Amino acid sequence: MSAPNPKTETFGWPVRVYWEDTDAGGIVFYANYLKFFERSRTEWLRARGISQQALRETTGGMFVVGEANVRFLKSARLDDELLVTTSLREAGRASMTIHQQALLSTATGPVLLCEATIRAGWVHADTLKPDRIPTQILHALT
């Protein structure tokens, strides 16, 4: 049996749509999908033993989003149950590319609502200048 490949593993984080996530029509405001994706990425890192606050304190660095390519397909609504997924596509020396999806949980299976490709770079926390991702972090990701 081969070891699992983190690049093909998908992490899921449940999200319930609250009133604060919607517009006047009860539909999720488009920018809130980015918040849902951020929560899932944070929990994905935490599941790999990486706390973003601890990263900053111990390494002096942090991840910042440099690019987000988002595709909206269908709308989520008030009280919907979503599964927000995160999967690593590529990890380099200074950045990583992540694929994310917001899926509506239904009785017949998940329905894709929104997906994104996110590129996050590693920067020094004080200067925000690009830097190399520490080896131990790269190892935890890959």
Chimera marker file (.cmm) of the C-alpha trace (Angstrom):
<marker_set name="trace">
<marker id="1" x="0.000" y="0.000" z="0.000" r="1" g="1" b="0" radius="0.5"/>
<marker id="2" x="1.424" y="3.411" z="-0.936" r="1" g="1" b="0" radius="0.5"/>
<marker id="3" x="1.428" y="6.466" z="1.302" r="1" g="1" b="0" radius="0.5"/>
<marker id="4" x="-1.351" y="9.006" z="0.660" r="1" g="1" b="0" radius="0.5"/>
<marker id="5" x="-0.405" y="11.902" z="-1.583" r="1" g="1" b="0" radius="0.5"/>
<marker id="6" x="-1.251" y="15.253" z="0.077" r="1" g="1" b="0" radius="0.5"/>
<marker id="7" x="-1.561" y="16.852" z="-3.354" r="1" g="1" b="0" radius="0.5"/>
<marker id="8" x="-4.557" y="14.655" z="-4.131" r="1" g="1" b="0" radius="0.5"/>
<marker id="9" x="-6.101" y="14.592" z="-0.656" r="1" g="1" b="0" radius="0.5"/>
<marker id="10" x="-9.060" y="16.887" z="-0.133" r="1" g="1" b="0" radius="0.5"/>
<marker id="11" x="-9.781" y="18.489" z="3.219" r="1" g="1" b="0" radius="0.5"/>
<marker id="12" x="-13.373" y="19.498" z="3.978" r="1" g="1" b="0" radius="0.5"/>
<marker id="13" x="-14.679" y="22.077" z="6.454" r="1" g="1" b="0" radius="0.5"/>
<marker id="14" x="-18.426" y="22.411" z="7.152" r="1" g="1" b="0" radius="0.5"/>
<marker id="15" x="-19.945" y="25.892" z="6.939" r="1" g="1" b="0" radius="0.5"/>
<marker id="16" x="-23.516" y="26.897" z="7.747" r="1" g="1" b="0" radius="0.5"/>
<marker id="17" x="-24.814" y="29.991" z="5.945" r="1" g="1" b="0" radius="0.5"/>
<marker id="18" x="-25.911" y="32.602" z="8.491" r="1" g="1" b="0" radius="0.5"/>
<marker id="19" x="-27.880" y="35.804" z="8.041" r="1" g="1" b="0" radius="0.5"/>
<marker id="20" x="-24.657" y="37.829" z="8.187" r="1" g="1" b="0" radius="0.5"/>
<marker id="21" x="-23.353" y="35.922" z="5.116" r="1" g="1" b="0" radius="0.5"/>
<marker id="22" x="-26.265" y="36.941" z="2.895" r="1" g="1" b="0" radius="0.5"/>
<marker id="23" x="-27.535" y="39.965" z="1.043" r="1" g="1" b="0" radius="0.5"/>
<marker id="24" x="-31.053" y="41.395" z="1.335" r="1" g="1" b="0" radius="0.5"/>
<marker id="25" x="-32.412" y="38.531" z="-0.790" r="1" g="1" b="0" radius="0.5"/>
<marker id="26" x="-31.026" y="35.816" z="1.499" r="1" g="1" b="0" radius="0.5"/>
<marker id="27" x="-28.349" y="34.812" z="-1.031" r="1" g="1" b="0" radius="0.5"/>
<marker id="28" x="-24.689" y="34.509" z="0.010" r="1" g="1" b="0" radius="0.5"/>
<marker id="29" x="-22.877" y="37.738" z="-0.854" r="1" g="1" b="0" radius="0.5"/>
<marker id="30" x="-20.201" y="36.806" z="-3.410" r="1" g="1" b="0" radius="0.5"/>
<marker id="31" x="-17.222" y="38.071" z="-1.370" r="1" g="1" b="0" radius="0.5"/>
<marker id="32" x="-18.154" y="35.798" z="1.524" r="1" g="1" b="0" radius="0.5"/>
<marker id="33" x="-17.057" y="32.742" z="-0.466" r="1" g="1" b="0" radius="0.5"/>
<marker id="34" x="-13.508" y="34.083" z="-0.036" r="1" g="1" b="0" radius="0.5"/>
<marker id="35" x="-14.089" y="34.129" z="3.731" r="1" g="1" b="0" radius="0.5"/>
<marker id="36" x="-15.367" y="30.545" z="3.610" r="1" g="1" b="0" radius="0.5"/>
<marker id="37" x="-12.269" y="29.552" z="1.618" r="1" g="1" b="0" radius="0.5"/>
<marker id="38" x="-9.993" y="31.306" z="4.140" r="1" g="1" b="0" radius="0.5"/>
<marker id="39" x="-11.587" y="29.377" z="7.020" r="1" g="1" b="0" radius="0.5"/>
<marker id="40" x="-11.128" y="26.072" z="5.216" r="1" g="1" b="0" radius="0.5"/>
<marker id="41" x="-7.464" y="26.842" z="4.366" r="1" g="1" b="0" radius="0.5"/>
<marker id="42" x="-6.786" y="27.797" z="7.982" r="1" g="1" b="0" radius="0.5"/>
<marker id="43" x="-8.340" y="24.570" z="9.282" r="1" g="1" b="0" radius="0.5"/>
<marker id="44" x="-6.524" y="22.567" z="6.573" r="1" g="1" b="0" radius="0.5"/>
<marker id="45" x="-3.213" y="23.975" z="7.847" r="1" g="1" b="0" radius="0.5"/>
<marker id="46" x="-4.247" y="23.357" z="11.468" r="1" g="1" b="0" radius="0.5"/>
<marker id="47" x="-5.045" y="19.701" z="10.587" r="1" g="1" b="0" radius="0.5"/>
<marker id="48" x="-1.437" y="19.425" z="9.409" r="1" g="1" b="0" radius="0.5"/>
<marker id="49" x="-0.132" y="20.820" z="12.698" r="1" g="1" b="0" radius="0.5"/>
<marker id="50" x="0.390" y="24.337" z="11.362" r="1" g="1" b="0" radius="0.5"/>
<marker id="51" x="-1.085" y="27.180" z="13.405" r="1" g="1" b="0" radius="0.5"/>
<marker id="52" x="-0.816" y="30.482" z="11.580" r="1" g="1" b="0" radius="0.5"/>
<marker id="53" x="-0.271" y="32.450" z="14.805" r="1" g="1" b="0" radius="0.5"/>
<marker id="54" x="2.467" y="30.045" z="15.910" r="1" g="1" b="0" radius="0.5"/>
<marker id="55" x="4.060" y="30.310" z="12.454" r="1" g="1" b="0" radius="0.5"/>
<marker id="56" x="4.395" y="34.036" z="12.807" r="1" g="1" b="0" radius="0.5"/>
<marker id="57" x="5.746" y="33.779" z="16.348" r="1" g="1" b="0" radius="0.5"/>
<marker id="58" x="8.263" y="30.983" z="15.658" r="1" g="1" b="0" radius="0.5"/>
<marker id="59" x="9.404" y="31.713" z="12.097" r="1" g="1" b="0" radius="0.5"/>
<marker id="60" x="8.669" y="35.413" z="11.651" r="1" g="1" b="0" radius="0.5"/>
<marker id="61" x="6.789" y="34.584" z="8.463" r="1" g="1" b="0" radius="0.5"/>
<marker id="62" x="3.279" y="34.064" z="7.204" r="1" g="1" b="0" radius="0.5"/>
<marker id="63" x="1.258" y="33.147" z="4.151" r="1" g="1" b="0" radius="0.5"/>
<marker id="64" x="-0.495" y="35.900" z="2.204" r="1" g="1" b="0" radius="0.5"/>
<marker id="65" x="-2.844" y="35.482" z="-0.733" r="1" g="1" b="0" radius="0.5"/>
<marker id="66" x="-1.325" y="36.907" z="-3.876" r="1" g="1" b="0" radius="0.5"/>
<marker id="67" x="-3.856" y="35.685" z="-6.389" r="1" g="1" b="0" radius="0.5"/>
<marker id="68" x="-7.408" y="34.374" z="-6.337" r="1" g="1" b="0" radius="0.5"/>
<marker id="69" x="-9.212" y="33.113" z="-9.402" r="1" g="1" b="0" radius="0.5"/>
<marker id="70" x="-12.855" y="32.517" z="-8.448" r="1" g="1" b="0" radius="0.5"/>
<marker id="71" x="-15.650" y="30.962" z="-10.499" r="1" g="1" b="0" radius="0.5"/>
<marker id="72" x="-19.251" y="31.333" z="-9.296" r="1" g="1" b="0" radius="0.5"/>
<marker id="73" x="-21.730" y="28.718" z="-10.534" r="1" g="1" b="0" radius="0.5"/>
<marker id="74" x="-24.783" y="28.718" z="-8.243" r="1" g="1" b="0" radius="0.5"/>
<marker id="75" x="-25.912" y="30.626" z="-5.177" r="1" g="1" b="0" radius="0.5"/>
<marker id="76" x="-25.961" y="29.429" z="-1.598" r="1" g="1" b="0" radius="0.5"/>
<marker id="77" x="-28.820" y="30.651" z="0.564" r="1" g="1" b="0" radius="0.5"/>
<marker id="78" x="-29.584" y="31.361" z="4.181" r="1" g="1" b="0" radius="0.5"/>
<marker id="79" x="-29.336" y="28.213" z="6.377" r="1" g="1" b="0" radius="0.5"/>
<marker id="80" x="-27.667" y="26.096" z="3.669" r="1" g="1" b="0" radius="0.5"/>
<marker id="81" x="-25.081" y="23.573" z="4.819" r="1" g="1" b="0" radius="0.5"/>
<marker id="82" x="-21.896" y="23.792" z="2.780" r="1" g="1" b="0" radius="0.5"/>
<marker id="83" x="-18.743" y="21.749" z="2.656" r="1" g="1" b="0" radius="0.5"/>
<marker id="84" x="-15.769" y="23.925" z="1.784" r="1" g="1" b="0" radius="0.5"/>
<marker id="85" x="-12.865" y="21.896" z="0.458" r="1" g="1" b="0" radius="0.5"/>
<marker id="86" x="-9.163" y="22.584" z="0.207" r="1" g="1" b="0" radius="0.5"/>
<marker id="87" x="-6.549" y="20.636" z="-1.722" r="1" g="1" b="0" radius="0.5"/>
<marker id="88" x="-2.930" y="21.428" z="-2.446" r="1" g="1" b="0" radius="0.5"/>
<marker id="89" x="-2.140" y="21.631" z="-6.135" r="1" g="1" b="0" radius="0.5"/>
<marker id="90" x="1.493" y="22.733" z="-5.961" r="1" g="1" b="0" radius="0.5"/>
<marker id="91" x="4.017" y="23.745" z="-3.323" r="1" g="1" b="0" radius="0.5"/>
<marker id="92" x="7.134" y="25.636" z="-4.321" r="1" g="1" b="0" radius="0.5"/>
<marker id="93" x="9.925" y="27.251" z="-2.354" r="1" g="1" b="0" radius="0.5"/>
<marker id="94" x="8.064" y="30.516" z="-1.799" r="1" g="1" b="0" radius="0.5"/>
<marker id="95" x="4.411" y="29.874" z="-2.661" r="1" g="1" b="0" radius="0.5"/>
<marker id="96" x="1.697" y="27.268" z="-2.907" r="1" g="1" b="0" radius="0.5"/>
<marker id="97" x="-1.313" y="26.859" z="-5.173" r="1" g="1" b="0" radius="0.5"/>
<marker id="98" x="-4.529" y="25.569" z="-3.646" r="1" g="1" b="0" radius="0.5"/>
<marker id="99" x="-7.800" y="24.468" z="-5.227" r="1" g="1" b="0" radius="0.5"/>
<marker id="100" x="-10.969" y="25.143" z="-3.233" r="1" g="1" b="0" radius="0.5"/>
<marker id="101" x="-14.654" y="24.428" z="-3.672" r="1" g="1" b="0" radius="0.5"/>
<marker id="102" x="-17.861" y="25.393" z="-1.895" r="1" g="1" b="0" radius="0.5"/>
<marker id="103" x="-20.298" y="22.497" z="-2.167" r="1" g="1" b="0" radius="0.5"/>
<marker id="104" x="-23.950" y="22.514" z="-1.159" r="1" g="1" b="0" radius="0.5"/>
<marker id="105" x="-24.875" y="19.428" z="0.856" r="1" g="1" b="0" radius="0.5"/>
<marker id="106" x="-28.055" y="17.872" z="-0.571" r="1" g="1" b="0" radius="0.5"/>
<marker id="107" x="-29.852" y="14.553" z="-0.117" r="1" g="1" b="0" radius="0.5"/>
<marker id="108" x="-28.733" y="13.480" z="-3.594" r="1" g="1" b="0" radius="0.5"/>
<marker id="109" x="-25.103" y="14.520" z="-3.115" r="1" g="1" b="0" radius="0.5"/>
<marker id="110" x="-22.932" y="17.630" z="-3.187" r="1" g="1" b="0" radius="0.5"/>
<marker id="111" x="-23.613" y="20.448" z="-5.657" r="1" g="1" b="0" radius="0.5"/>
<marker id="112" x="-20.716" y="22.691" z="-6.711" r="1" g="1" b="0" radius="0.5"/>
<marker id="113" x="-21.536" y="26.348" z="-6.038" r="1" g="1" b="0" radius="0.5"/>
<marker id="114" x="-18.195" y="28.108" z="-6.260" r="1" g="1" b="0" radius="0.5"/>
<marker id="115" x="-14.568" y="27.172" z="-6.842" r="1" g="1" b="0" radius="0.5"/>
<marker id="116" x="-11.271" y="28.974" z="-6.687" r="1" g="1" b="0" radius="0.5"/>
<marker id="117" x="-7.598" y="28.598" z="-7.332" r="1" g="1" b="0" radius="0.5"/>
<marker id="118" x="-5.640" y="30.468" z="-4.680" r="1" g="1" b="0" radius="0.5"/>
<marker id="119" x="-1.919" y="31.255" z="-4.771" r="1" g="1" b="0" radius="0.5"/>
<marker id="120" x="-0.472" y="32.044" z="-1.357" r="1" g="1" b="0" radius="0.5"/>
<marker id="121" x="3.080" y="33.284" z="-0.934" r="1" g="1" b="0" radius="0.5"/>
<marker id="122" x="5.338" y="33.215" z="2.089" r="1" g="1" b="0" radius="0.5"/>
<marker id="123" x="6.485" y="36.608" z="3.364" r="1" g="1" b="0" radius="0.5"/>
<marker id="124" x="8.427" y="37.961" z="6.315" r="1" g="1" b="0" radius="0.5"/>
<marker id="125" x="5.736" y="39.180" z="8.732" r="1" g="1" b="0" radius="0.5"/>
<marker id="126" x="7.387" y="42.507" z="9.564" r="1" g="1" b="0" radius="0.5"/>
<marker id="127" x="8.449" y="43.615" z="6.089" r="1" g="1" b="0" radius="0.5"/>
<marker id="128" x="5.956" y="41.663" z="3.934" r="1" g="1" b="0" radius="0.5"/>
<marker id="129" x="8.848" y="40.875" z="1.593" r="1" g="1" b="0" radius="0.5"/>
<marker id="130" x="8.761" y="37.472" z="-0.131" r="1" g="1" b="0" radius="0.5"/>
<marker id="131" x="10.818" y="34.737" z="1.483" r="1" g="1" b="0" radius="0.5"/>
<marker id="132" x="11.254" y="30.969" z="1.258" r="1" g="1" b="0" radius="0.5"/>
<marker id="133" x="8.758" y="28.750" z="3.011" r="1" g="1" b="0" radius="0.5"/>
<marker id="134" x="10.572" y="27.105" z="5.948" r="1" g="1" b="0" radius="0.5"/>
<marker id="135" x="11.524" y="23.487" z="5.245" r="1" g="1" b="0" radius="0.5"/>
<marker id="136" x="9.467" y="22.092" z="8.135" r="1" g="1" b="0" radius="0.5"/>
<marker id="137" x="6.355" y="23.832" z="6.755" r="1" g="1" b="0" radius="0.5"/>
<marker id="138" x="6.959" y="22.515" z="3.238" r="1" g="1" b="0" radius="0.5"/>
<marker id="139" x="7.418" y="19.049" z="4.693" r="1" g="1" b="0" radius="0.5"/>
<marker id="140" x="4.075" y="19.301" z="6.563" r="1" g="1" b="0" radius="0.5"/>
<marker id="141" x="2.321" y="20.430" z="3.372" r="1" g="1" b="0" radius="0.5"/>
<marker id="142" x="3.797" y="17.811" z="1.058" r="1" g="1" b="0" radius="0.5"/>
<link id1="1" id2="2" r="1" g="1" b="0" radius="0.2"/>
<link id1="2" id2="3" r="1" g="1" b="0" radius="0.2"/>
<link id1="3" id2="4" r="1" g="1" b="0" radius="0.2"/>
<link id1="4" id2="5" r="1" g="1" b="0" radius="0.2"/>
<link id1="5" id2="6" r="1" g="1" b="0" radius="0.2"/>
<link id1="6" id2="7" r="1" g="1" b="0" radius="0.2"/>
<link id1="7" id2="8" r="1" g="1" b="0" radius="0.2"/>
<link id1="8" id2="9" r="1" g="1" b="0" radius="0.2"/>
<link id1="9" id2="10" r="1" g="1" b="0" radius="0.2"/>
<link id1="10" id2="11" r="1" g="1" b="0" radius="0.2"/>
<link id1="11" id2="12" r="1" g="1" b="0" radius="0.2"/>
<link id1="12" id2="13" r="1" g="1" b="0" radius="0.2"/>
<link id1="13" id2="14" r="1" g="1" b="0" radius="0.2"/>
<link id1="14" id2="15" r="1" g="1" b="0" radius="0.2"/>
<link id1="15" id2="16" r="1" g="1" b="0" radius="0.2"/>
<link id1="16" id2="17" r="1" g="1" b="0" radius="0.2"/>
<link id1="17" id2="18" r="1" g="1" b="0" radius="0.2"/>
<link id1="18" id2="19" r="1" g="1" b="0" radius="0.2"/>
<link id1="19" id2="20" r="1" g="1" b="0" radius="0.2"/>
<link id1="20" id2="21" r="1" g="1" b="0" radius="0.2"/>
<link id1="21" id2="22" r="1" g="1" b="0" radius="0.2"/>
<link id1="22" id2="23" r="1" g="1" b="0" radius="0.2"/>
<link id1="23" id2="24" r="1" g="1" b="0" radius="0.2"/>
<link id1="24" id2="25" r="1" g="1" b="0" radius="0.2"/>
<link id1="25" id2="26" r="1" g="1" b="0" radius="0.2"/>
<link id1="26" id2="27" r="1" g="1" b="0" radius="0.2"/>
<link id1="27" id2="28" r="1" g="1" b="0" radius="0.2"/>
<link id1="28" id2="29" r="1" g="1" b="0" radius="0.2"/>
<link id1="29" id2="30" r="1" g="1" b="0" radius="0.2"/>
<link id1="30" id2="31" r="1" g="1" b="0" radius="0.2"/>
<link id1="31" id2="32" r="1" g="1" b="0" radius="0.2"/>
<link id1="32" id2="33" r="1" g="1" b="0" radius="0.2"/>
<link id1="33" id2="34" r="1" g="1" b="0" radius="0.2"/>
<link id1="34" id2="35" r="1" g="1" b="0" radius="0.2"/>
<link id1="35" id2="36" r="1" g="1" b="0" radius="0.2"/>
<link id1="36" id2="37" r="1" g="1" b="0" radius="0.2"/>
<link id1="37" id2="38" r="1" g="1" b="0" radius="0.2"/>
<link id1="38" id2="39" r="1" g="1" b="0" radius="0.2"/>
<link id1="39" id2="40" r="1" g="1" b="0" radius="0.2"/>
<link id1="40" id2="41" r="1" g="1" b="0" radius="0.2"/>
<link id1="41" id2="42" r="1" g="1" b="0" radius="0.2"/>
<link id1="42" id2="43" r="1" g="1" b="0" radius="0.2"/>
<link id1="43" id2="44" r="1" g="1" b="0" radius="0.2"/>
<link id1="44" id2="45" r="1" g="1" b="0" radius="0.2"/>
<link id1="45" id2="46" r="1" g="1" b="0" radius="0.2"/>
<link id1="46" id2="47" r="1" g="1" b="0" radius="0.2"/>
<link id1="47" id2="48" r="1" g="1" b="0" radius="0.2"/>
<link id1="48" id2="49" r="1" g="1" b="0" radius="0.2"/>
<link id1="49" id2="50" r="1" g="1" b="0" radius="0.2"/>
<link id1="50" id2="51" r="1" g="1" b="0" radius="0.2"/>
<link id1="51" id2="52" r="1" g="1" b="0" radius="0.2"/>
<link id1="52" id2="53" r="1" g="1" b="0" radius="0.2"/>
<link id1="53" id2="54" r="1" g="1" b="0" radius="0.2"/>
<link id1="54" id2="55" r="1" g="1" b="0" radius="0.2"/>
<link id1="55" id2="56" r="1" g="1" b="0" radius="0.2"/>
<link id1="56" id2="57" r="1" g="1" b="0" radius="0.2"/>
<link id1="57" id2="58" r="1" g="1" b="0" radius="0.2"/>
<link id1="58" id2="59" r="1" g="1" b="0" radius="0.2"/>
<link id1="59" id2="60" r="1" g="1" b="0" radius="0.2"/>
<link id1="60" id2="61" r="1" g="1" b="0" radius="0.2"/>
<link id1="61" id2="62" r="1" g="1" b="0" radius="0.2"/>
<link id1="62" id2="63" r="1" g="1" b="0" radius="0.2"/>
<link id1="63" id2="64" r="1" g="1" b="0" radius="0.2"/>
<link id1="64" id2="65" r="1" g="1" b="0" radius="0.2"/>
<link id1="65" id2="66" r="1" g="1" b="0" radius="0.2"/>
<link id1="66" id2="67" r="1" g="1" b="0" radius="0.2"/>
<link id1="67" id2="68" r="1" g="1" b="0" radius="0.2"/>
<link id1="68" id2="69" r="1" g="1" b="0" radius="0.2"/>
<link id1="69" id2="70" r="1" g="1" b="0" radius="0.2"/>
<link id1="70" id2="71" r="1" g="1" b="0" radius="0.2"/>
<link id1="71" id2="72" r="1" g="1" b="0" radius="0.2"/>
<link id1="72" id2="73" r="1" g="1" b="0" radius="0.2"/>
<link id1="73" id2="74" r="1" g="1" b="0" radius="0.2"/>
<link id1="74" id2="75" r="1" g="1" b="0" radius="0.2"/>
<link id1="75" id2="76" r="1" g="1" b="0" radius="0.2"/>
<link id1="76" id2="77" r="1" g="1" b="0" radius="0.2"/>
<link id1="77" id2="78" r="1" g="1" b="0" radius="0.2"/>
<link id1="78" id2="79" r="1" g="1" b="0" radius="0.2"/>
<link id1="79" id2="80" r="1" g="1" b="0" radius="0.2"/>
<link id1="80" id2="81" r="1" g="1" b="0" radius="0.2"/>
<link id1="81" id2="82" r="1" g="1" b="0" radius="0.2"/>
<link id1="82" id2="83" r="1" g="1" b="0" radius="0.2"/>
<link id1="83" id2="84" r="1" g="1" b="0" radius="0.2"/>
<link id1="84" id2="85" r="1" g="1" b="0" radius="0.2"/>
<link id1="85" id2="86" r="1" g="1" b="0" radius="0.2"/>
<link id1="86" id2="87" r="1" g="1" b="0" radius="0.2"/>
<link id1="87" id2="88" r="1" g="1" b="0" radius="0.2"/>
<link id1="88" id2="89" r="1" g="1" b="0" radius="0.2"/>
<link id1="89" id2="90" r="1" g="1" b="0" radius="0.2"/>
<link id1="90" id2="91" r="1" g="1" b="0" radius="0.2"/>
<link id1="91" id2="92" r="1" g="1" b="0" radius="0.2"/>
<link id1="92" id2="93" r="1" g="1" b="0" radius="0.2"/>
<link id1="93" id2="94" r="1" g="1" b="0" radius="0.2"/>
<link id1="94" id2="95" r="1" g="1" b="0" radius="0.2"/>
<link id1="95" id2="96" r="1" g="1" b="0" radius="0.2"/>
<link id1="96" id2="97" r="1" g="1" b="0" radius="0.2"/>
<link id1="97" id2="98" r="1" g="1" b="0" radius="0.2"/>
<link id1="98" id2="99" r="1" g="1" b="0" radius="0.2"/>
<link id1="99" id2="100" r="1" g="1" b="0" radius="0.2"/>
<link id1="100" id2="101" r="1" g="1" b="0" radius="0.2"/>
<link id1="101" id2="102" r="1" g="1" b="0" radius="0.2"/>
<link id1="102" id2="103" r="1" g="1" b="0" radius="0.2"/>
<link id1="103" id2="104" r="1" g="1" b="0" radius="0.2"/>
<link id1="104" id2="105" r="1" g="1" b="0" radius="0.2"/>
<link id1="105" id2="106" r="1" g="1" b="0" radius="0.2"/>
<link id1="106" id2="107" r="1" g="1" b="0" radius="0.2"/>
<link id1="107" id2="108" r="1" g="1" b="0" radius="0.2"/>
<link id1="108" id2="109" r="1" g="1" b="0" radius="0.2"/>
<link id1="109" id2="110" r="1" g="1" b="0" radius="0.2"/>
<link id1="110" id2="111" r="1" g="1" b="0" radius="0.2"/>
<link id1="111" id2="112" r="1" g="1" b="0" radius="0.2"/>
<link id1="112" id2="113" r="1" g="1" b="0" radius="0.2"/>
<link id1="113" id2="114" r="1" g="1" b="0" radius="0.2"/>
<link id1="114" id2="115" r="1" g="1" b="0" radius="0.2"/>
<link id1="115" id2="116" r="1" g="1" b="0" radius="0.2"/>
<link id1="116" id2="117" r="1" g="1" b="0" radius="0.2"/>
<link id1="117" id2="118" r="1" g="1" b="0" radius="0.2"/>
<link id1="118" id2="119" r="1" g="1" b="0" radius="0.2"/>
<link id1="119" id2="120" r="1" g="1" b="0" radius="0.2"/>
<link id1="120" id2="121" r="1" g="1" b="0" radius="0.2"/>
<link id1="121" id2="122" r="1" g="1" b="0" radius="0.2"/>
<link id1="122" id2="123" r="1" g="1" b="0" radius="0.2"/>
<link id1="123" id2="124" r="1" g="1" b="0" radius="0.2"/>
<link id1="124" id2="125" r="1" g="1" b="0" radius="0.2"/>
<link id1="125" id2="126" r="1" g="1" b="0" radius="0.2"/>
<link id1="126" id2="127" r="1" g="1" b="0" radius="0.2"/>
<link id1="127" id2="128" r="1" g="1" b="0" radius="0.2"/>
<link id1="128" id2="129" r="1" g="1" b="0" radius="0.2"/>
<link id1="129" id2="130" r="1" g="1" b="0" radius="0.2"/>
<link id1="130" id2="131" r="1" g="1" b="0" radius="0.2"/>
<link id1="131" id2="132" r="1" g="1" b="0" radius="0.2"/>
<link id1="132" id2="133" r="1" g="1" b="0" radius="0.2"/>
<link id1="133" id2="134" r="1" g="1" b="0" radius="0.2"/>
<link id1="134" id2="135" r="1" g="1" b="0" radius="0.2"/>
<link id1="135" id2="136" r="1" g="1" b="0" radius="0.2"/>
<link id1="136" id2="137" r="1" g="1" b="0" radius="0.2"/>
<link id1="137" id2="138" r="1" g="1" b="0" radius="0.2"/>
<link id1="138" id2="139" r="1" g="1" b="0" radius="0.2"/>
<link id1="139" id2="140" r="1" g="1" b="0" radius="0.2"/>
<link id1="140" id2="141" r="1" g="1" b="0" radius="0.2"/>
<link id1="141" id2="142" r="1" g="1" b="0" radius="0.2"/>
</marker_set>
